[in-house]
Amino acid sequence: PSRTEAQPVVIVDVDEASLKAVGQWPWSRDKVAELIATIHRSGAAAIGIDFIFGEPDSLSLAAMAARIYGASELDVR
């Protein structure tokens, strides 16, 4: 957030500015993990996430390797 208040809750929103800076949704699981790690390092005592990962991560390295090399995601290590 651009500023924090003296309240115990801070909401980090994936808004239009976030989409413009990071790219279209859905973000890769790696990008979401990076966001969560940044929030944790900022001192969060708890993190709640309000979105669904309804499909496999098509942007993961394993999925990209499978598309490029024809290997199944399970074969990529």
Secondary structure, DSSP 8 states (H G I E B T S, - for coil): -----SSS-------HHHHHHH-SSS--HHHHHHHHHHHHHTT-S---------S--TTSHHHHHHHHH---GGG--
